[in-house]
Amino acid sequence: MKSSMSPAEPSLNILLINEQPDEIKLVTSSLRGFFPGCRIEAGYSSEEALTFSHQGEWQIILIDHDLRPERGLDILSRLRRNAPYAAIILQTNESDSQTAVQALQNGADFLLFKRSPAFITELLFSVQEAVEKRDLQMKLDHTFQRHQRFIETLSDLVYELDRDGRFVYVGTAVTAMLGYTPEELAGRHYSLLLPPLQEATGRFRLNERRAGSRSVRRLELTLHRKALPDAPPASITVDVTAKGLFDSANRYLGTVGVLRDLSQQKAQQDRLTELESRLQETTRQLTLSREAARVSRQLQQPLTTLLQDSQRLLSSIQHSKIEQHVETRLRIVAQVAAELEQVLARDDPGGLIQPLLRDYASAREAIERAIKQRLSWHRHPSPSPSDSWPCDRARPSP
């Protein structure tokens, strides 16, 4: 017992086209007995056949050959366009092979001979087979459409080659990736896309014949883009994943594969390499700065000591220059005093001035000794130097 909540079975819609009402009545009763719940509509001319074929989703169209104003055989192609998913059955009194071939070429799915003793039985089995084939075809078409939509959402390029290496199918991503349209590559050999230097590498890769784990995966290749007028040839780097197709007898049928554009990935890798190089250079400069700061701190104390030593050295050099200047002056004074003594001695025949000259010489020598002692103290200062001049203690009386 079926549940009341189970989905209803799809109804069978049948269109009958025949000028003979008795034949329509016979066929209708037979079909309803074999297919309970089916919906049947009837038309009595070729014009009604073309009109009614537009007005519903027909699973079965049973049309008689002897129609007016046009024969059923002559309107088969138009019926097929109006009802692409319907199974078309042509019934005729002619049993020659030419009529059968022409009917199948124009779009008929089945041809029945009306004079056959088993006509009704053949009709019922033909309808049953047509319904099953139609269901399978619709499922196949829907699956293909879903598959096609899925492929169109991919940024990768999906392709199929025949056993000779010619394109059977190319995804729409080919335009963005290689510049071709799918129609331009249909029937063309895959070698069209290979540069001369890549032919050896690409052979038996784009048209991979192996299947399973032995098939090619993520192989990097360079392909030619479509040449543009007044533009140099361009190439693109892709990786290829492909495998062979085989039938139930293990005969090779062709290749299916996927091409992935590596241009953006290459650009990102180059950018990442550049950033890593800049980071390494920054790290190196930072290390050098830290090392320079450490060396600077280590040299600060020695440099301070060197500066202090330099200041003391400059001070010593300055004092040395003062001492040299004083000694020079003392030599000049001694020379002038000697000349003065000679002049006075020459002008003093009586020797009256000699005692004064001796006293002057003694005083001069005492002053020289005092100056030299003071200079010696500047070179080597004592903890408590005397502020008095030695000549003050040895100064002669006037």
DAPEDA-V639392 format. One line per field, one symbol per residue. ss: DSSP state (H for helix, E for strand, C for the rest). phi: phi as a letter, one per 30 degrees, with the letter a starting at -180 (. if undefined). burial: # if it has 24 or more other C-alpha atoms within 12 Angstrom, else .. A space follows every 50 residues. Layout:
ss->???
phi->???
burial->???
This chain:
ss->CCCCCCCCCCCCEEEEECCCHHHHHHHHHHHHHHCCCCEEEEECCHHHHH HHCCCCCCCEEEEECCCCCCCHHHHHHHHHHHCCCCEEEEEECCCCHHHH HHHHHHCCCEEEECCCCCHHHHHHHHHHHHHHHHHHHHHHHHHHHHHHHH HHHCCCEEEEEECCCEEEEECCCHHHHHCCCHHHHCCCEHHHHECHHHHH HHCCCCCCCCCHHHCCCCEEEEEECCCCCCCCCCEEEEEEEEEEEECCCC CEEEEEEEEEECHHHHHHHHHHHHHHHHHHHHHHHHHHHHHHHHHHHHHH HHHHHHHHHHHHHHHHHHHHHHHHHHHHHHHHHHHHHHHHHHHHHHHCCC CCCHHHHHHHHHHHHHHHHHHHHHHHHHHCCCCCCCCCCHHHHHCCCC
phi->.dddcddddddccbccbadcdddddddddddddcbeidcbbbbbaddddd ddddcacddbbcbdddbbdcddddcdddddddbdcddccccbcccddddd ddddddkdcbbccddddceddddddddddddddddddddddddddddddd ddddddccbbcddcicdcbbdddddddcidceddcdiddddeccdedcdd dddicdcecdbiddddbhddbccddddcdhbdecbbcbccbbadcbddci cdclbcabccdcdddddddddddddddddddddddddddddddddddddd deddddddddddddddddddddddddddddddddddddddddddddccdc idceeddddddddddddddddddddddddbdcebdddcdddddcdddd
burial->...........########....#..##..#...#..############# .##..############...######.###.###########......## ..##.#########.....#.###.###.##..#................ .....########.##########..####.#..##...######..... .#.########...###.########.........##########..... ..##########...................................... .................................................. ..........#.###.##.##.##........................
